[in-house]
Amino acid sequence: SQQGEEDPQALSIQEGENATMNCSYKTSINNLQWYRQNSGRGLVHLILIRSNEREKHSGRLRVTLDTSKKSSSLLITASRAADTASYFCATYNNAGNMLTFGGGTRLMVKP
Amino acid sequence: SQTIHQWPATLVQPVGSPLSLECTVEGTSNPNLYWYRQAAGRGLQLLFYSVGIGQISSEVPQNLSASRPQDRQFILSSKKLLLSDSGFYLCAWSQGQGDQPQHFGDGTRLSIL
């Protein structure tokens, strides 16, 4: 079963707009990670946020984590056509040896 | 820097034929290694992971097997492919576990006819 579930499943926006994707998870975590996947390619790690952090920034990415609600969000500001991809959240199990991915959000940024 | 190589990029195989997909990592030692399968438009399903040579853990019962003959080599195999084995197979590595990102190869698109 999936630990993380992304919402929405698909998102279409215009270049320059902000894109927000949400992730909910079920069990307690030490950290939560976000990955990006271009069509037909492998996943690329974007950012990791630890359970004691509430917000983290990396360039145009902003990730928030609310452990009380077991949810996280990924915000991409000033989106570009090159941001078109699928975005996945992922969490490790308690043993720290298995990363479980959500179903992903497919983002399309129209030029 | 570390790199991960996965091949072939695409593969078309008949039902009942054998399979061997190979993944190698360079620039690191004793990595954790992973095989995932991704159905079209879906998330990743962990198939196997390995924390060392000869150590393989399987997450789902299936028609596939994995081996780690060398520290940085991970092989996904099948003796007889099924139609349901079609999918996108991804290899990944991480250094340690728990709070480490995973680094992915570019995947193998496997089509079974």
Interface residues (C-beta under 8 A of the other chain):
Chain A: Q2 N30 N31 Q33 G40 R41 G42 L43 V44 H45 L48 R50 F88 Y92 A95 G96 N97 M98 L99 T100 F101 G102 G103 G104 R106
Chain B: Q6 N32 Y34 G41 R42 G43 L44 L46 Y49 V51 S57 E59 F88 L90 A92 S94 Q97 G98 D99 P101 Q102 H103 F104 G105 D106 G107 R109
